[in-house]
Amino acid sequence: MSDRMGILGLDIGGANVKGVRLDRDADGTTAKTASAPLEVWRDPSLLAGELTALGRKLDAGTCSHAALTMTAELCDSFATKREGVNFICGAVHEAFPGLATSVLDVTTGKWVRLDRVVDNPLHFAANNWMASALHAAQSHPDALLIDVGSTTTDIIPLVGGEVAAVGRTDTERLNRGELVYCGALRSNPNTLVSTVPVRGSLCRVADERFSFMADVHLLLGNITEADYTCATADGRGTSPEEARMRLARLVCADGEMLDMADVVCMARAVYEAQLGGVTGAALQVLSGLDAARRPGLVLAAGSGAFVAAEAAARLGMDAVFYPGDPERRQEVVLPALAAAHLLSQEVWS
């Protein structure tokens, strides 16, 4: 088989589908990325069609293999994770019937043929973090990978080139601090704070889905409008003014009642809470390692890599943006990229 035959990496989340096409020639390896928003829980039947469209962007018809990771099995449109894993695998087979597709077993870090997933579906649930960690460990054997995505944050210790995380399921990882359910875009600010400062008082927040963390980070200048890639809470636009009006509703106010300075102060308080949560979870993870094995480097990854970098500073640790330029963070779909690279090492060896 020609070395020019590409490898397709796929990461299927509950709100986005992401893909990477990896190619190799005499000049080295190149990667092309694509992603699309898809709220799988609303209508899972759309998944196969969205994957087909993603495949056209990446010319998947000329690929030989595909590497699959996922988190969408948690969507409550599926009665169980088992059902979700099997559905996702079926959608991938429908979209790419000609590809030799493998899925990463989160319990072993090994690739398994798509048709064998049905034997132990739960071994493949929420496996995307493992792909990222295995890939990162090859270049940074001793580090703390903090991958801040749109909805969640993964905190994964790498020690001696091995993935030193304790948990394998979402529940185990939440319990160990290795998974934090807060991201840079889609998370609801009212899950982070119970009060925010408003004109000299601490005001309780509303238990409604009025705004997202994307509004917080847009107003603070941490992301641009182009980075605001999730749907807004009110269906309106992604300008700072529209973000201000959404975030004002966190305290049941509106754009006429609170000005930009008021709302930015609220946003800073929410961001402080997010940083405190990530930093605290990182300390929990680090505390589980022997002192001599604790890494001093943070790999700041994901659309919220800026959160990880700030957390590293508070931890007294050095930070590097992983896998590269933080200004291109929305173009880097780390689990899909990692999956493609990991499988290529077997296919192209």
Buried (B, 14 or more C-beta within 10 A) or exposed (E): EEEEBBBBBBBBBBBBBBBBBBBBEEEEEEBEBBBBEBBBBEEBEBBBEBBBBBBEBBEBEEBBBBBBBBBBBBBEBBEEBBBBBBBBBBBBBEBBEEBBBBBBBBBEBEBBEBEBBEEEBBBBBBBBBBBBBBBBBEEBEBBBBBBBBBBBBBBBBBBEEBBBBBBBBBEEBBEBBBBBEBBBBBBBBBBBBEEBBBEEEEBBBBEEEBBBBBBBBBBBEBBEBEBBBBBBBBEEEBEBEBBBBBBBBBBEBEBEEBEBEBBBBBBBBBBEBBBEBBBEBBBBBBEBBEEEEBBEBBBBBBBBBBBBBBBBEEBEBEBBBBBEEBEEBBEBBBBBBBBBBBBBEEBBE
